[in-house]
Amino acid sequence: YDSGPPPSTVISQNDTFAKVTFKPSVVQQARIAQNGVLGDLIIRYDVNREQSIGDIQVLNGYFVHYFAPKDLPPLPKNVVFVLDSSASMVGTKLRQTKDALFTILHDLRPQDHFSIIGFSNRIKVWKDHLVSVTPDNVRDGKVYIHHMSPTGGTDINGALQRAIKLLNDYVAHNDIEDRSVSLIIFLTDGKPTVGETHTLKILNNTKEAARGQICIFTIGIGNDVDFMLLEKLSLENCGLTRRVLEEDDAGAQLIGFYDEIRTPLLSDIRVDYPPALVEQATRTLFPNYFNGSEIVIAGKLADRKVGQLHVEVTASNSKKFVILKTDVPVEPQRAGRGETGSARPQAGGTEPRNHVERLWSYLTVRELLSSWRHSRDEQDRERLRQKAQALALAYRFLTPLTAMHLRSAGQPEKLEEAQGVSAAVGPETVMQSVRGASPQPGPALKKPYSPRIKVSKTSVDGDPHFVVDFPLNKLTVCFNIDGQPGDILRLVSDHADSGVTVNGELIGAPAPPGGHKKQRTYFRTITILVNKPERSYLEITPSRVILDGGDRLVLPCNQSTVVGSRGLEVSVSANANVTVTIQGTVAFVILIHLYKRPAPYQRDHLGFYISHSEGLSSNCHGLLGQFLNQDARLTEEPARLSKDPTHPPLPKAGEQAETVLKVKGHQVPVVWKQRKIYNGEEQVDCWFARNNAAKLIDGEYKDYLAAHPFDSETSFGPGLSRGL
């Protein structure tokens, strides 16, 4: 059922041009969805193609060539499916991948040949040669895929080498009468962990073995994949790459990607224009052309007054070598009402009216970015970066090298600092501007926060595990607090001086099987009370942020936004983190940990990180706050301990490696530990205080229990206060 275009859509067209404008107001967006428009804008169209060489449009010194031949016999495919079966593929990822491959195997044509490789720390080849597509071979291939089980590490280099060898051996030892294309469809959810793990070496090995004769199409599943490696593997080996989100429709995404390459019609396509007439053309060499796709080339004419443009296309199809030639008349063409005129962006940010020139600039920027990612020479990369950035700025394209500023009307300076924010909420008018994005990060408080943000180590995250950094002494101390579900812990208590209080409420979960703990605990809610200059309350959960500072705002955590008032700024990075900045001198980052299909012992939870603490007073207390203005040092060292306290050697079996840490007048026995707790991704080397941080923290655990989420009472120090 097609209900037609959404509100505010305006379509104007004639025989040669169509313009679609989609500009819904806030009210119209609210009618479409409660949280506004979230999704893809899809425009479906087709054109009448009369010439086999394609359609060519010329306008004011620029041309665009659309080449999409049809009614050609498909080329035979030699394809090897390479499937990651390492331990991280366990569960839904592997099941959906298998289901998608079952469908894809049934789609192979009788003239195709295929094989299957599963890889983890071992390379498991279904057959040591490519086989023809028969019902029996497809059935046997499905059985082989069905019995794949996830285990071990990820040997990406070994799997690619084996797949390339299968294809090279097949082509070398078979008298292939028809022309064919050799493809690898490579799917993984991780990074190389076994065999060759150096990225550059993997790329060199693959390129050397493939020799430009094999196209590698890579698919990365989930967020932990080394997508940059996959992208370069495809760029260097005439393929494409896609990231597949770990969702319910992952199998459909895989099938959709395969549909793009399932029917090769031509190979080795070359498009030539007279060099004297065309001074800047985009890419003109293409290894393959697939049915349903389109080759688009745009260029700039050296002389607008030339009468005609000669075009020549050479390619191979399944039976013969194809040569197509034509001469295209070059004369001013109106592309639609008001579409001719100035080609350059006008003052005030209006778009260039020459749509052909804009398409040329877009394709050129895209190719420059591709070359930038591909290049390994630093000088060449910098040249490509500057060229792509300059062109993107001139034509106002948002790229990895440019940034878009969003700011609400009436607050141009405040929200100007929030670079990279993808959405601003509220009924105010949103102003947009594009400018160059420096590859060097700016000041810490102005840096956009990404899902893999790096902040100060001083934090509490996970079960929960506490980390305290003493940068002056180059020491990191960590400890655990085993609380009870429902406990509210004072993390930062500075109510009397800076007016800042942070509390965290625990939730419980069963412990993993085989562990020594009876249960796990996580922070489900972080509450922040700001008492100066005016009182504001902030409640953060994995799903929403409630800001009550006079006006009550509810911000969903699945949308990026920035709000601010009365010295308090809250920035939400969708499903990743919340940054709270107070008076520009205190900054907290709350990481959001979400599970798509949590195990029984997992819960959606939060991590709390102190990014900047300059505005907190010397009387600050709480489980983390009491250490912010302190020094720590090792007062005793065992005989084997290195003089460098930041990198001591690990003790031998049975050897005592305990030492004593002096902090705030306390003598604390500690042991050296390496723990993967910081942001859940990085290893933290720290001195670990045992027994629920006894002797390390002031008082004991019960002294840090708050009566309610916004309780600002403290039991320690001269800043003692009662209640709110």
C-alpha positions in Angstrom: 0.0 0.0 0.0 1.5 3.3 -1.1 0.0 6.3 0.6 1.9 8.7 -1.6 4.7 11.2 -0.7 4.8 12.5 2.8 3.6 16.0 3.7 5.5 19.0 2.4 6.9 17.0 -0.6 7.0 19.1 -3.8 7.8 17.5 -7.1 8.5 19.6 -10.3 9.5 17.9 -13.5 9.5 17.9 -17.3 10.7 15.5 -19.9 14.4 15.8 -18.9 14.5 17.0 -15.3 12.8 16.3 -12.0 13.3 18.2 -8.7 12.0 16.7 -5.4 11.8 19.0 -2.3 11.1 17.5 1.1 11.0 20.2 3.9 8.5 19.2 6.6 7.8 21.7 9.4 8.1 20.6 13.1 4.3 20.1 13.1 4.4 17.9 10.0 7.3 15.9 11.4 5.3 15.3 14.6 2.4 13.9 12.5 4.7 11.5 10.8 6.3 10.2 14.0 6.3 11.1 17.7 10.0 11.9 17.8 10.2 13.5 14.4 11.5 12.0 11.2 14.0 9.2 11.8 14.9 7.1 8.8 16.0 7.0 5.1 14.6 9.2 2.4 14.1 6.9 -0.6 13.3 8.3 -4.0 12.4 5.6 -6.6 12.5 6.5 -10.3 13.3 5.2 -13.7 14.2 6.7 -17.0 13.7 5.9 -20.7 16.9 4.8 -22.2 17.1 4.9 -26.0 20.8 4.6 -26.6 22.9 1.6 -25.7 25.8 3.9 -24.8 23.7 5.6 -22.2 22.3 9.0 -21.5 24.5 12.1 -21.7 23.4 15.6 -20.4 25.5 18.7 -21.0 24.8 22.0 -19.2 27.0 25.2 -19.0 30.3 23.5 -19.6 29.7 20.3 -17.5 28.4 16.9 -18.6 27.1 13.8 -16.9 27.0 10.3 -18.6 24.7 7.6 -17.3 25.6 4.2 -18.5 23.2 1.3 -17.6 22.9 -1.2 -20.4 20.3 -4.0 -20.0 19.1 -7.1 -21.9 22.7 -8.5 -21.9 23.4 -12.2 -21.0 24.8 -12.4 -17.4 28.5 -13.2 -17.0 29.3 -16.5 -15.2 30.5 -16.0 -11.6 33.3 -17.8 -9.8 32.5 -17.0 -6.2 33.9 -18.1 -2.9 31.8 -17.3 0.2 34.1 -16.7 3.2 32.3 -16.8 6.6 33.6 -15.9 10.0 32.8 -18.7 12.5 34.9 -17.4 15.4 33.5 -17.4 18.9 32.2 -13.8 18.7 29.7 -14.9 16.0 27.8 -17.0 18.5 24.0 -16.6 18.6 21.9 -14.4 16.4 24.7 -13.1 14.1 25.7 -16.6 12.9 22.1 -17.8 12.6 21.0 -14.9 10.5 24.2 -15.1 8.4 23.5 -18.8 7.7 19.9 -18.1 6.8 21.0 -15.4 4.3 23.6 -17.7 2.7 20.9 -20.4 2.3 18.9 -18.0 0.2 21.9 -16.7 -1.7 23.0 -20.3 -2.6 19.6 -20.9 -4.2 20.0 -17.8 -6.2 23.2 -19.0 -8.0 22.9 -19.6 -11.7 23.7 -22.9 -13.4 26.7 -21.4 -15.2 28.2 -20.2 -11.9 30.8 -22.0 -9.8 31.3 -21.7 -6.0 32.9 -22.9 -2.8 32.6 -22.1 0.9 35.2 -21.3 3.5 34.6 -21.0 7.3 37.3 -19.5 9.4 38.2 -18.9 13.0 41.7 -19.7 14.2 41.5 -22.5 11.7 40.6 -22.3 8.0 37.9 -24.8 7.2 37.3 -25.4 3.4 34.2 -27.1 2.3 35.8 -28.5 -0.9 39.3 -27.9 -2.2 38.0 -26.7 -5.6 35.1 -24.8 -7.0 32.0 -26.8 -7.9 29.3 -26.2 -10.4 25.8 -25.1 -9.3 23.7 -28.2 -9.1 20.8 -29.1 -6.7 23.1 -31.6 -5.0 26.0 -29.2 -4.6 23.7 -26.5 -3.3 22.2 -28.9 -0.8 25.6 -30.1 0.4 26.8 -26.5 0.7 23.8 -25.7 2.9 24.5 -28.7 5.1 28.1 -27.6 5.5 27.1 -24.1 6.5 24.4 -25.4 8.9 27.0 -27.4 10.8 29.4 -24.5 11.3 29.8 -23.8 15.0 31.4 -20.6 16.5 34.7 -21.1 18.2 38.3 -19.7 18.3 39.8 -16.5 17.0 39.8 -14.7 13.7 42.4 -15.5 11.0 41.4 -13.0 8.3 44.7 -13.2 6.4 44.6 -17.0 6.2 41.0 -17.1 5.1 41.6 -14.6 2.3 44.7 -16.3 1.0 42.9 -19.7 0.9 39.9 -18.2 -1.0 42.2 -16.4 -3.5 44.1 -19.7 -4.1 40.8 -21.6 -4.8 39.8 -19.0 -7.4 43.3 -18.8 -9.0 43.6 -22.6 -9.2 40.1 -22.9 -10.8 40.9 -20.3 -13.5 44.3 -21.7 -14.2 43.2 -25.4 -14.5 40.0 -25.0 -16.4 39.5 -24.0 -20.0 36.9 -21.4 -19.5 35.4 -20.7 -22.9 33.1 -17.9 -21.7 34.3 -14.8 -20.0 33.6 -14.9 -16.2 34.2 -12.8 -13.1 35.9 -14.0 -9.9 34.5 -12.8 -6.6 35.1 -13.3 -2.9 32.2 -12.4 -0.6 33.9 -12.0 2.8 32.0 -11.7 6.0 33.3 -11.0 9.5 32.3 -9.4 12.8 35.7 -8.8 14.3 39.4 -7.9 14.0 42.3 -10.1 13.0 43.5 -11.9 16.1 45.2 -15.1 14.8 47.9 -15.5 12.2 48.9 -12.3 10.5 47.3 -9.4 12.5 49.2 -6.4 11.0 46.8 -4.5 8.8 49.3 -3.4 6.2 50.7 -6.9 5.8 47.2 -8.3 5.3 46.5 -5.7 2.7 49.8 -6.3 0.9 49.4 -10.1 1.0 45.8 -9.9 -0.4 46.6 -7.5 -3.2 49.7 -9.5 -4.2 47.8 -12.8 -4.4 44.7 -11.4 -6.1 46.7 -9.5 -8.8 43.7 -7.4 -9.8 41.9 -10.5 -11.1 39.7 -11.1 -8.1 37.2 -8.6 -6.7 36.7 -8.8 -2.9 33.3 -7.7 -1.5 33.5 -7.3 2.3 30.7 -7.2 4.9 31.3 -6.1 8.5 28.7 -7.1 11.1 28.2 -5.1 14.3 30.2 -2.4 16.0 33.4 -4.4 16.9 34.5 -5.1 13.3 37.7 -3.5 11.8 35.7 -1.7 9.2 38.7 0.4 8.0 40.5 -2.8 7.1 37.5 -4.2 5.2 37.0 -0.9 3.4 40.6 -0.9 2.2 40.5 -4.6 1.2 37.6 -3.8 -1.1 39.0 -0.5 -2.4 42.3 -2.2 -3.3 40.6 -5.2 -4.9 37.8 -3.7 -7.1 35.0 -4.5 -4.7 32.5 -2.9 -2.4 32.1 -2.9 1.4 29.0 -2.7 3.6 28.4 -2.5 7.3 25.5 -4.7 8.5 23.9 -3.6 11.7 23.3 -6.2 14.4 19.5 -6.1 14.2 16.6 -8.3 13.6 16.9 -7.8 9.8 20.6 -8.5 9.5 19.8 -11.4 7.2 17.8 -9.2 4.9 20.6 -6.7 4.8 23.0 -9.4 3.7 20.6 -10.5 0.9 20.2 -6.9 -0.1 23.9 -6.5 -0.5 24.2 -9.7 -2.5 21.4 -8.5 -4.8 23.6 -5.6 -5.8 26.3 -8.0 -7.2 24.4 -11.1 -8.1 24.2 -10.4 -11.9 27.4 -9.2 -13.5 26.7 -8.1 -17.1 30.0 -6.6 -18.2 33.6 -6.6 -17.1 36.6 -4.4 -17.9 34.6 -1.3 -18.8 36.5 1.7 -20.2 34.9 5.0 -21.1 36.9 7.4 -23.3 36.3 11.1 -24.1 38.7 13.3 -26.2 41.4 14.5 -23.8 41.5 17.9 -25.6 37.8 18.4 -24.9 37.4 17.1 -21.4 39.8 18.5 -18.7 38.4 17.0 -15.5 36.4 13.8 -15.6 35.6 11.5 -12.7 36.5 7.8 -12.8 36.3 6.2 -16.3 37.6 2.6 -15.6 35.3 0.0 -14.0 36.1 -3.7 -13.4 32.5 -4.8 -13.4 29.0 -3.7 -14.2 26.1 -5.4 -12.4 22.5 -5.5 -13.5 20.4 -3.0 -11.6 23.3 -0.6 -11.0 24.4 2.4 -13.0 27.8 3.8 -14.0 27.8 7.6 -13.6 30.6 9.7 -15.0 30.7 13.5 -14.8 33.2 15.9 -16.3 34.1 19.5 -17.1 34.5 20.6 -20.7 37.7 22.5 -21.7 35.7 24.5 -24.1 32.0 25.3 -23.7 31.7 26.3 -27.4 32.6 22.8 -28.8 29.9 21.5 -31.1 29.9 17.8 -30.1 31.5 15.4 -27.7 32.8 12.0 -28.9 32.2 9.1 -26.5 33.5 5.6 -26.7 32.8 2.7 -24.4 34.7 -0.7 -24.5 33.8 -3.7 -22.4 33.6 -7.5 -22.3 30.5 -9.5 -21.9 29.9 -13.2 -21.7 30.4 -13.9 -25.4 32.3 -11.0 -27.0 34.2 -7.8 -26.8 31.9 -4.8 -27.0 32.7 -1.4 -28.5 30.1 1.4 -28.5 30.7 4.9 -30.0 28.6 8.0 -30.5 28.9 11.8 -30.9 26.8 13.9 -28.5 25.8 17.4 -29.6 26.9 20.0 -27.1 24.5 22.9 -26.9 22.9 24.8 -24.0 20.0 22.7 -22.5 17.5 23.9 -20.0 17.2 21.4 -17.2 13.9 22.7 -15.9 12.4 26.0 -14.8 15.0 28.3 -13.4 17.7 25.7 -13.5 20.2 27.5 -15.7 22.2 30.4 -14.5 25.0 30.9 -12.0 26.9 27.7 -11.4 28.7 28.7 -8.2 27.2 28.8 -4.7 25.7 32.2 -4.1 26.1 34.4 -1.1 23.9 33.4 1.8 24.4 29.7 1.2 22.0 29.1 -1.7 22.7 26.0 -3.8 24.4 26.2 -7.3 21.7 26.1 -10.0 23.7 23.9 -12.4 22.8 20.5 -11.1 25.2 18.8 -13.5 28.1 20.8 -12.0 26.9 19.9 -8.5 26.8 16.2 -9.5 30.4 16.5 -10.9 31.6 18.1 -7.7 29.9 15.4 -5.5 31.4 12.5 -7.5 34.8 14.2 -7.5 34.7 14.7 -3.7 33.7 11.1 -3.2 36.5 9.8 -5.4 39.1 12.0 -3.6 37.9 10.7 -0.2 38.2 7.1 -1.6 41.8 7.8 -2.7 42.5 9.5 0.6 41.5 6.4 2.5 43.3 4.2 0.0 46.6 6.1 -0.1 49.5 5.0 2.2 51.8 8.0 1.4 51.4 10.8 4.0 52.2 13.6 1.6 49.7 12.2 -1.0 47.1 11.8 1.7 47.5 15.4 2.9 47.2 16.6 -0.8 44.0 14.6 -1.3 42.6 15.7 2.0 43.1 19.4 1.2 41.7 19.0 -2.3 38.6 17.1 -1.1 38.0 19.5 1.8 38.3 22.6 -0.4 35.8 21.2 -3.0 33.4 20.0 -0.2 33.4 23.5 1.3 32.9 25.2 -2.0 29.8 23.1 -2.8 28.7 22.7 0.8 28.9 18.9 1.2 29.1 17.3 4.7 32.0 14.8 4.7 34.5 13.3 7.2 36.6 16.4 6.5 33.9 19.0 7.1 31.5 19.7 9.9 28.0 21.0 10.2 27.1 23.4 13.0 23.6 23.4 14.4 22.5 26.2 16.6 19.2 27.4 17.9 18.2 30.9 16.9 19.0 33.4 19.7 21.9 31.2 21.1 24.5 31.4 18.3 27.6 31.4 20.5 26.5 28.8 23.1 25.7 26.0 20.8 28.3 26.9 18.3 30.8 24.9 20.4 28.9 21.7 19.9 30.6 20.5 16.8 29.4 17.4 15.1 26.0 17.3 16.9 23.6 15.5 14.6 20.3 17.0 15.8 18.9 19.8 17.9 15.5 19.5 19.5 12.8 22.0 20.2 10.6 24.4 18.2 13.4 26.9 17.6 14.7 27.6 14.1 17.8 25.5 13.4 20.6 27.3 11.6 23.1 25.2 9.6 26.6 26.0 8.3 29.3 23.9 6.8 33.0 24.6 7.5 36.3 22.8 7.4 36.9 20.3 10.2 40.5 20.2 11.3 42.0 16.7 11.7 43.5 17.9 15.0 41.1 17.8 18.0 40.2 21.0 19.6 40.0 21.8 23.3 38.6 19.0 25.4 35.4 20.6 26.4 34.6 21.4 22.7 35.4 18.0 21.3 32.4 16.0 20.0 31.9 12.9 22.0 31.8 9.6 20.0 30.7 6.1 21.1 34.4 5.3 21.8 35.1 8.4 23.8 38.3 8.7 25.8 38.2 10.7 29.0 39.9 10.7 32.4 40.5 7.3 33.9 38.8 8.5 37.2 35.5 6.6 36.8 33.2 3.9 37.9 31.8 1.5 35.4 30.6 -2.1 35.0 30.0 -4.3 38.1 30.9 -1.6 39.5 34.6 -1.2 39.3 36.1 2.1 40.5 39.3 3.7 39.0 41.1 6.7 40.4 43.9 8.4 38.5 46.7 10.3 40.2 48.4 11.9 37.1 51.0 13.8 38.9 52.4 10.6 40.5 51.7 8.5 37.4 49.7 6.1 39.6 46.3 4.5 39.0 44.4 2.9 41.8 41.3 0.7 41.5 38.8 -0.9 43.8 35.5 -2.7 43.9 32.4 -1.9 45.9 30.0 -4.8 46.3 26.7 -3.1 47.1 23.1 -4.3 47.1 20.5 -3.7 44.4 18.6 -0.5 45.3 21.6 1.1 47.1 22.2 4.7 46.2 26.0 5.6 46.3 27.5 9.0 46.8 30.0 9.4 44.0 30.7 13.1 44.1 29.7 15.2 47.1 30.5 18.9 47.0 27.1 20.5 47.9 28.4 23.1 50.3 31.1 24.6 48.0 30.7 24.1 44.3 27.1 23.0 44.8 27.5 19.8 42.8 26.3 16.3 44.0 26.4 13.1 42.0 24.7 9.9 43.1 24.3 6.5 41.5 21.6 3.9 42.0 22.4 0.2 41.7 20.4 -2.6 40.1 21.1 -6.3 40.4 21.6 -9.3 38.1 22.6 -12.9 38.6 26.3 -13.7 38.5 27.7 -15.5 35.4 27.9 -19.3 35.9 31.1 -20.5 37.5 32.0 -17.1 39.1 32.8 -16.5 42.7 30.2 -13.8 43.1 26.5 -14.4 44.1 25.3 -11.5 42.0 26.3 -8.6 39.8 25.4 -4.9 40.3 25.3 -2.1 37.8 24.5 1.6 37.9 21.0 2.0 36.3 20.5 5.7 37.2 22.9 8.6 37.7 21.5 11.7 39.3 23.2 15.1 39.4 22.2 18.0 41.6 23.6 21.5 40.7 22.8 24.1 43.4 24.6 27.1 42.0 23.8 29.7 40.6 20.4 28.1 40.6 19.1 24.7 41.4 18.9 22.1 38.6 18.2 18.4 38.7 19.4 15.8 36.2 18.4 12.2 36.1 20.1 9.9 33.5 19.1 6.3 32.6 20.1 4.3 29.6 16.9 5.3 27.8 16.3 9.0 28.7 17.7 12.1 30.4 15.4 14.3 32.5 16.6 17.8 33.1 14.6 19.9 35.6 16.0 23.4 35.8 12.9 25.5 35.9 11.5 23.9 32.7 11.3 20.1 32.7 12.9 18.5 29.6 12.8 14.8 28.7 15.5 13.9 26.2 15.6 10.4 24.6 19.0 8.8 24.6 18.5 7.4 21.1 18.7 10.9 19.6 21.7 13.3 19.6 20.9 16.7 21.0 22.4 19.6 22.9 20.4 21.7 25.5 21.7 24.3 27.9 20.5 26.9 30.4 21.8 28.6 33.6 25.4 27.5 33.3 24.4 23.8 32.7 24.9 22.1 29.3 23.7 18.6 28.5 24.9 16.9 25.2 23.5 13.5 24.2 25.3 11.4 21.7 22.7 8.9 20.5 22.9 5.5 22.3 26.5 6.3 23.3 27.0 8.9 26.0 25.7 11.9 27.9 28.1 14.8 28.6 27.2 17.2 31.4 29.1 20.5 31.6 28.7 22.7 34.6 29.8 26.4 34.5 32.4 25.4 31.9 34.7 24.0 34.7 33.2 20.7 35.6 32.4 18.0 33.0 31.0 14.5 33.6 30.6 11.8 30.9 28.1 9.1 31.4 28.6 6.1 29.0 25.5 4.2 28.0 26.0 0.4 27.8 23.2 -1.3 25.8 22.7 -5.0 25.1 20.6 -6.0 22.1 20.1 -9.5 23.5 21.4 -9.5 27.1 22.5 -12.6 28.8 20.8 -13.3 32.2 23.7 -11.7 34.0 23.7 -8.5 31.8 21.7 -5.3 32.3 21.6 -2.1 30.3 23.7 0.2 32.6 25.7 3.4 32.9 29.4 4.2 33.4 30.3 7.5 35.2 33.6 9.3 34.2 35.0 12.6 35.6 36.3 14.4 32.5 37.1 17.8 34.1 37.1 18.6 37.9 38.7 22.1 38.1 35.4 23.6 39.4 35.1 21.1 42.3 36.4 22.3 45.7 39.2 20.9 47.9 36.4 19.7 50.3 34.9 17.5 47.6 34.1 14.0 48.8 32.2 10.9 47.8 33.6 7.5 46.6 35.3 9.2 43.7 35.3 12.9 44.7 37.5 12.4 47.8 40.5 11.5 45.6 40.3 14.4 43.1 42.7 16.8 45.0 45.0 14.2 46.6 48.4 12.8 46.0 49.4 9.2 46.3 52.7 7.4 46.5 54.1 4.0 47.1 55.9 3.9 50.5 57.1 0.3 50.4 58.2 -1.8 47.4 58.9 -5.6 47.3 62.4 -6.6 46.3 61.5 -7.4 42.7 59.4 -4.3 42.0 60.6 -2.0 39.2 61.6 1.5 40.1 59.0 2.7 37.6 55.7 2.3 39.6 53.7 2.6 36.4 55.1 -0.5 34.7 56.1 -3.1 37.4 56.7 -6.6 36.3 54.1 -9.3 37.0 55.1 -11.6 39.9 56.1 -15.1 39.4 53.8 -17.9 40.6 53.7 -18.1 44.4 55.6 -14.9 44.8 54.2 -12.1 47.0 53.9 -8.8 45.0 52.1 -6.7 47.6 53.1 -3.2 48.4 51.7 -0.2 50.4 50.1 2.9 49.0 50.0 6.1 51.0 47.0 8.4 50.2 45.3 10.9 52.5 47.3 9.6 55.4 46.0 6.0 54.9 48.4 3.1 54.6 46.7 0.8 52.0 48.0 -2.7 51.0 47.7 -3.0 47.2 48.6 -5.4 44.5 49.3 -4.8 40.8 46.5 -5.7 38.5 45.7 -5.5 34.8 41.9 -5.2 34.2 39.8 -4.5 31.2 37.4 -2.0 32.7 38.0 1.4 31.3 35.2 2.0 28.8 34.9 -1.8 28.5 37.5 -1.7 25.7 40.9 -0.7 27.1 43.2 -2.4 29.5 43.9 -0.5 32.7 47.0 -1.2 34.7 46.3 -0.3 38.4 47.2 -0.8 42.0 44.2 -2.7 43.4 42.9 -2.2 46.9 41.1 -5.3 48.3 38.2 -5.8 50.7 35.8 -3.3 49.4 38.4 -0.5 49.5 38.9 -0.9 53.3 41.6 1.5 54.5 41.5 3.3 51.1 38.2 5.2 51.4 37.3 7.4 54.4 34.9 5.5 56.7 33.1 2.4 55.3 30.6 1.4 52.7 27.4 2.4 54.7 28.8 6.0 55.0 28.3 6.4 51.3 24.6 5.4 51.1 22.2 8.2 50.2 18.6 8.3 51.4 17.2 9.2 47.9 18.6 9.9 44.4 19.0 13.7 45.0 20.2 13.5 48.6 23.1 15.9 49.0 23.9 15.1 52.7 27.5 14.2 53.4 29.1 12.5 56.3 32.6 13.8 55.9 34.6 17.0 56.0 33.9 20.6 56.9 31.3 20.9 54.1 28.8 18.9 56.1 25.3 19.7 55.1 21.9 18.2 55.8 19.3 17.4 53.1 18.6 19.5 50.0 
